[in-house]
Every structure is written in C-alpha cells, then in structure tokens.
Amino acid sequence: MCRIFAGQDPASYEPVTRSVRLAGHATSIRLEAAFWLILDEIAAGQGLSTPRFLSVLYDEVLELHGEVHNFASLLRVSCMKYLAGHRPAAAEAAELTPQAAE
C-alpha cells in the first residue's frame, strides 16, 4: 500500500537551502527539493524568477496580514494548493474572459 510513498527517490525529499532577499533582507529558506521544483514552475508560470516570485509573495502576505509567520510553511502549503488546481494563471485568465464579466 505505501510503496508509492516509501519507494520515492530520496533526492525528492532532500532538504535544499536557497538564499533569497525578502523585504530588503538577505535570508535563506530550507525546503525539500520537490517543493523547490514546484516553486520554480509557479514562478516561471508568472514570468518571474523564483527569487523574485518569493519576494513578491512575501510582500503580498506582509501587506495582507501585517506580518509573515513561518514563510517556509506558507510556501509548502502554496505548493499543495497549486497542485490541487489553484493555479494563478488559470484564475487570472478566467477573470479576463467575457463570461466572467457577465
């Protein structure tokens, strides 16, 4: 039953640390490799580099909530939402269609 999970490539859950600049401060974020691949895909879909995407996301969360609690966890959950079909490009495209305006 668990072979699909137990048999996965260990490299996919190897922790990877990347340095980024958030709100003008250099910091590092440590996530499993699989999450970085998803974040790279999300960023590319938005026409941004991954560091730029992370910076924009951080700033938006800061604006909406006044502070950012556990950004790494927010990124993991964002990846899950993306995989569940909550893709920003699709949502934005739907808003631009004539049917959405009716």
Beta strands, then each sheet from edge to edge (+ up, - down):
strand 1: 15-22
strand 2: 25-32
sheet 1: 1+ 2-
end
